[in-house]
Amino acid sequence: MLAIEELKDGWMGKAGAKMLLIVKFDQSIKGDGYILKPQSIQAATPVGLLYGAFDYLRRQKVGEDLHVTSNPSYQRRILNHWDNLNGTIERGYAGSSIFWRNEKQAPTVTEADRKLWREYARANASVGINGAVLNNVNASPIILSDDYLNKVKEVADVLRPYGMRVYLSVNFASPMVLGKLATADPLAPGVINWWKDKANEIYKAIPDFGGFLVKANSEGQPGPQDYKRTHVDGANMLADVLQPHGGIVMWRAFVYSASDKDRAKQAYEEFMPFDGRFRDNVIIQVKNGPIDFQPREPFSPLFGAMKKTSVMPEFQITKEYLGENIHLVYLGTLWEEALKSDTYQQGKGSTVARCTDGSLYPQQYTAIAGVANIGLDANWCGSNFDQANWYAYGRLAWDNQLTATQIADEWVKLTFSPDQTTAGDSKWQNGFLKPVTAMMMKSREAMVNYEMPLGLHHIFAADRHYGPGPWYAPKKVRVDWTPPYYHKAGADGIGFDRTSKGTAAVNQYQQTVADEFDNLKTCPEKYLLWFHHLPWTYQVASGRTLWDEICYRYQDGLQSVKEFQKTWDSLRPFVDEQRFEEVQSKLQRQYHDAQVYKDGCLLYFQTFSKMPFPPGCEKPIYTLDYLESIDPFTMEKFPASNGGQ
Ligand code: BDP
């Protein structure tokens, strides 16, 4: 187990030679960065040495240059665990929580827990992740009770040697539930004192505690608005109590109300008026897209627009909307696309990455969050290929300029090549590495095509967010939780008009970007139906009608999964039987589901377009009646994922 302590006694590097480990500042080193040379690692901090040692090992194995200076893009590289205190995980597909289990009395800690947390911390340190929020954003106030804080301290003690800090999600009404106060009004002196005492108590036990993550006035969670106060009042109050201890508040911008207002516009409308009013130790945590972790979204207009407020991106590693632990979808490409999106807020090149890592706007703290996909499964993530997403998140959090291709290449080498020689062996490279990375690189686009191409979004059946449900619109469900609200399919066409003539969501972007999205001629086809409502006969770039193009995209997505199956089948000689079969059976299921998606969406949209399937688009094998009859909640044809193996 490589941890900071062990490095103190020296560390054996290449060919068993003792490495020179130097903790000394150098101008080229930033934060926990390091300088590698074949015989030495230099860092300004002990944890920097640890990261250097892991990078050294990685480079040795994948055969990369051992001369490098590497600095982190973000100071705080955090996992958000959506773990409930009863051990379940919101949107978790890899079994139960590694931190919590259903316990009637005070939560316990065993040696086995500590061992697992050490492995977890080590895996995180190996990719540079240095923080973990231990509980769900839909937070139980109980997390701040003495018993639970004792356990949080235990976790913090295990994670510390690996350079990781713990953070907690807090429930805004905690002073009422735990402290029995009559209010949680952030301006009430009693409430402020309650939080102060709580912060003192936490820092006494955990001196390097990272801070709070808050989901307030969102999806039924309590917040300052319950007392006619604002996000600024709430966030700054918590920031003030954490400030003397060096803690931060990550305040989420994921807010939208049950109204017929365009959901994509709401976070911007709610937060922009407060730009410049948050304390320096508040960071607004913004999901990459304006709605919710869809297979594809344009970037959130808040990036770069909040010029006087610290902002951090939130990615979702767990695949809530991308096939859970069943579909093979590599997210490196999605995050690279998000980070490289150009906001134009300070002219060309103002990418989301640069708007959040401190290089365009001064930020006292920089941070990035990924909603974890980790559980008690033997493979941690519920599927072999989902480990690649944990890995890719960590790598991008460390270096937001890396490419998805490079990360996939590294991961495949580190995960599947038996040794260094094999990684450099051309038979292995051509026979395994190339086809697998090609499949990973194509996988997200394939899913976009078979689920919701051309900018369509949120056409999932019910709250499970797995199967298709373009028709799903029960009267009792909030309209902005139903797919017809998003696709707006009708006799006149399909798509959400967010142009300047529609909801004008485009106007939340900087002018250059707003114009690009607003104009049909320049709007990237991948966002076409996100921003425009178009007739079925509209001619797209390929020269086809919109209807035909939609059909071909679904067909193409399905076809890609068939190819993934063929590719994987040909790789049997290179993989152990267990992993081979696990991936093979998941791909079979993915193909089945892609077929259901294609048939469900096309048959439903056809009831409006009234146009035939074009040549080359295979006829559906299911009927619309049958697909609509599947209970969207129990999802009998979409059984629960096999977490907890
Ligand atoms: C949505 C999830 C929900 C989360 C929410 C959030 O469906 O379970 O609680 O996001 O981010 O994607 O708070």
Residues whose N, C-alpha, C, O or C-beta is under 5 A from the ligand:
A	BS01	BDP	E90 V137 D292
